[in-house]
Amino acid sequence: MSTHSLENFRKINDIVKNLSNKVNIIVVTKTFPLETINPIINIGHLHYGENKVLEAINKWSDLLKKNNRIKLHMIGHLQSNKAKEAVSIFSYIHSLDSEKLANVLCKEEKIANKRIKYFIQVNIANEKQKSGISEDLVDDFIRYTINDLNLDVIGLMCIPPLNQNPTPFFLLLKKIADKNKLQELSMGMSNDYREGISSGATFIRIGSSIFGQRN
């Protein structure tokens, strides 16, 4: 299983490097144990994504003490009552999606004396079932998080609607980022990372194409 994962990672890495040399692959490791991930860690890859705070702490805490170059990315929905733990383990949070969460994270950063890099999650198609800031509110929210809270907001993240061409949504996210002078875009997963890269992604989130389907 693990050597298979390394082969898959290398194939995707080659494809990505041929498309752009500015893209970081976040290897999405949620639900997979470290023994499955270790071959990729051992070749020096640094960016990994989890979507549950407790799982990330249990899985990665010991390893991060030995290898502080590894960067953990929170890519799932983050509840404000988990902000303290999230600040303790993650280097990047991709799901900043409310004023309440932003305020709590600002407070927890100061207590921990740690700076996190943030992506604001944009609900790019205004889907009721998805988290994120709506397009019409995102400019104000970006200004609030950067100017009022002094959070290190580096870019935007989105998850386009299922079963639709993702490219128009990715291009809209890029347009919002450019307008607000944000450099980074977290967009594209196993099924649409090529479209994400061609639309300007700088971070892509790949799990099932590396490890196979989750149970």
C-alpha positions as CSV (number, residue, x, y, z in Angstrom):
1,M,0.0,0.0,0.0
2,S,2.7,2.5,1.1
3,T,5.0,2.0,-1.9
4,H,2.0,2.3,-4.2
5,S,1.3,5.6,-2.5
6,L,4.8,6.8,-3.2
7,E,4.6,5.9,-6.8
8,N,1.2,7.7,-7.1
9,F,2.7,10.8,-5.4
10,R,5.7,10.8,-7.8
11,K,3.5,10.6,-10.9
12,I,1.3,13.4,-9.7
13,N,4.3,15.5,-8.7
14,D,5.8,15.0,-12.2
15,I,2.5,16.1,-13.8
16,V,2.3,19.2,-11.5
17,K,5.9,20.2,-12.2
18,N,5.2,20.0,-15.9
19,L,2.2,22.3,-15.6
20,S,3.7,24.8,-13.1
21,N,6.7,25.2,-10.9
22,K,4.8,27.5,-8.5
23,V,2.4,24.9,-7.1
24,N,2.6,23.2,-3.7
25,I,1.0,19.8,-3.4
26,I,-0.7,19.3,0.0
27,V,-0.9,15.6,0.5
28,V,-4.2,15.1,2.2
29,T,-3.6,12.5,4.9
30,K,-6.9,12.4,6.8
31,T,-7.9,8.9,8.0
32,F,-4.5,7.4,6.8
33,P,-2.0,6.3,9.4
34,L,1.6,7.5,9.5
35,E,3.0,4.2,8.2
36,T,1.1,4.8,5.0
37,I,2.4,8.4,4.8
38,N,6.0,7.8,5.8
39,P,7.4,6.9,2.4
40,I,6.4,10.4,1.2
41,I,7.7,12.1,4.3
42,N,11.0,10.2,3.8
43,I,11.6,11.7,0.4
44,G,11.4,15.2,1.9
45,H,7.9,16.3,1.0
46,L,6.7,18.9,3.5
47,H,3.0,19.9,3.0
48,Y,0.3,17.7,4.5
49,G,-3.4,18.3,5.0
50,E,-5.8,17.1,7.8
51,N,-9.5,18.0,8.3
52,K,-9.9,17.1,12.0
53,V,-7.9,18.9,14.7
54,L,-7.8,15.9,17.2
55,E,-6.7,13.5,14.5
56,A,-3.9,15.9,13.5
57,I,-2.7,16.3,17.1
58,N,-2.7,12.5,17.7
59,K,-1.0,11.6,14.4
60,W,1.5,14.4,14.0
61,S,2.6,15.8,17.4
62,D,5.6,13.5,18.0
63,L,6.8,13.7,14.4
64,L,6.7,17.5,14.4
65,K,9.0,17.6,17.4
66,K,11.6,15.7,15.4
67,N,10.9,17.4,12.0
68,N,9.8,21.0,12.4
69,R,10.1,21.6,8.6
70,I,6.9,19.7,8.0
71,K,3.9,22.1,7.4
72,L,0.5,20.9,8.5
73,H,-2.6,22.4,6.7
74,M,-6.1,22.5,8.3
75,I,-8.3,22.0,5.2
76,G,-11.6,21.0,6.9
77,H,-14.3,23.1,8.6
78,L,-12.9,24.5,11.8
79,Q,-15.2,25.2,14.8
80,S,-14.2,28.1,17.0
81,N,-14.1,25.9,20.1
82,K,-11.2,24.0,18.4
83,A,-9.2,27.1,17.5
84,K,-6.7,26.8,20.4
85,E,-5.7,23.3,19.5
86,A,-5.7,24.2,15.8
87,V,-3.2,27.0,16.4
88,S,-1.0,24.6,18.4
89,I,-0.6,22.1,15.6
90,F,-1.2,23.8,12.2
91,S,1.0,26.1,10.1
92,Y,-1.8,26.9,7.6
93,I,-5.6,27.1,8.0
94,H,-7.5,27.0,4.7
95,S,-11.0,27.3,6.2
96,L,-11.2,30.8,7.7
97,D,-14.9,31.3,7.1
98,S,-16.5,33.6,9.8
99,E,-15.9,36.7,11.8
100,K,-16.4,34.7,15.0
101,L,-13.7,32.2,14.0
102,A,-11.4,35.0,12.9
103,N,-11.7,36.8,16.3
104,V,-11.1,33.6,18.3
105,L,-8.0,32.7,16.1
106,C,-6.6,36.2,16.6
107,K,-6.9,35.8,20.4
108,E,-5.4,32.3,20.4
109,E,-2.4,33.4,18.2
110,K,-1.5,36.0,20.8
111,I,-1.8,33.6,23.7
112,A,0.4,31.0,21.8
113,N,2.7,33.7,20.4
114,K,2.4,32.0,17.0
115,R,1.5,33.3,13.5
116,I,-0.6,31.1,11.3
117,K,-0.9,31.6,7.5
118,Y,-4.6,31.8,6.5
119,F,-6.7,31.1,3.4
120,I,-10.2,32.6,3.5
121,Q,-12.7,30.0,2.3
122,V,-15.1,31.5,-0.2
123,N,-18.4,29.9,-0.9
124,I,-17.8,30.5,-4.6
125,A,-21.2,29.2,-5.8
126,N,-23.3,30.3,-2.8
127,E,-24.2,26.7,-2.0
128,K,-26.3,26.4,1.2
129,Q,-24.7,23.2,2.3
130,K,-21.1,24.6,2.1
131,S,-19.2,26.8,4.5
132,G,-17.4,29.9,3.4
133,I,-17.8,33.7,2.9
134,S,-20.1,34.7,0.1
135,E,-18.7,36.5,-2.9
136,D,-20.5,39.7,-2.1
137,L,-19.1,39.8,1.5
138,V,-15.6,38.6,0.9
139,D,-13.9,41.9,0.1
140,D,-15.0,43.4,3.5
141,F,-14.1,40.2,5.3
142,I,-10.6,40.2,3.8
143,R,-10.1,43.9,4.9
144,Y,-11.4,43.1,8.4
145,T,-9.1,40.1,9.0
146,I,-6.0,41.8,7.7
147,N,-6.5,45.5,8.8
148,D,-8.5,45.0,12.0
149,L,-7.2,41.7,13.3
150,N,-3.7,41.7,11.7
151,L,-4.1,38.0,10.6
152,D,-1.6,36.8,8.1
153,V,-4.2,36.1,5.3
154,I,-2.2,34.9,2.3
155,G,-4.9,33.8,-0.1
156,L,-8.3,32.3,-0.8
157,M,-9.7,28.7,-0.9
158,C,-12.8,27.3,-2.6
159,I,-14.5,24.0,-3.3
160,P,-16.5,24.3,-6.6
161,P,-19.8,22.6,-7.0
162,L,-19.9,18.9,-7.8
163,N,-20.6,17.8,-11.4
164,Q,-20.0,21.2,-12.9
165,N,-17.0,22.5,-14.8
166,P,-14.8,23.9,-12.0
167,T,-12.8,26.4,-14.2
168,P,-15.3,29.3,-14.1
169,F,-15.4,29.1,-10.3
170,F,-11.6,28.9,-10.0
171,L,-11.2,31.9,-12.3
172,L,-13.7,33.9,-10.2
173,L,-11.7,33.1,-7.1
174,K,-8.5,34.2,-8.8
175,K,-10.2,37.5,-9.9
176,I,-11.3,38.1,-6.2
177,A,-7.7,37.4,-5.0
178,D,-6.1,39.6,-7.6
179,K,-8.5,42.5,-6.7
180,N,-7.5,42.2,-3.1
181,K,-3.8,41.7,-3.8
182,L,-3.7,38.2,-2.4
183,Q,-1.0,36.0,-3.9
184,E,-2.0,32.4,-2.9
185,L,-4.9,30.3,-4.2
186,S,-5.8,26.9,-2.6
187,M,-8.0,25.2,-5.3
188,G,-8.0,21.9,-7.0
189,M,-8.3,18.4,-5.6
190,S,-7.7,14.9,-7.0
191,N,-10.5,15.2,-9.6
192,D,-9.8,18.8,-10.8
193,Y,-6.3,19.8,-9.9
194,R,-5.3,20.3,-13.5
195,E,-8.1,22.9,-13.9
196,G,-7.0,24.5,-10.6
197,I,-3.4,24.9,-11.8
198,S,-4.4,26.3,-15.2
199,S,-6.6,28.8,-13.4
200,G,-3.8,30.0,-11.1
201,A,-3.7,27.7,-8.1
202,T,-0.6,27.8,-5.9
203,F,-1.7,25.1,-3.5
204,I,-3.6,21.9,-4.5
205,R,-5.1,19.4,-2.1
206,I,-4.5,15.7,-3.2
207,G,-5.6,12.7,-1.2
208,S,-7.4,9.9,-3.0
209,S,-5.2,10.0,-6.1
210,I,-2.3,9.2,-3.9
211,F,-3.6,6.8,-1.2
212,G,-6.7,5.5,-2.9
213,Q,-10.3,5.8,-1.7
214,R,-10.9,6.2,2.0
215,N,-12.9,3.6,3.9
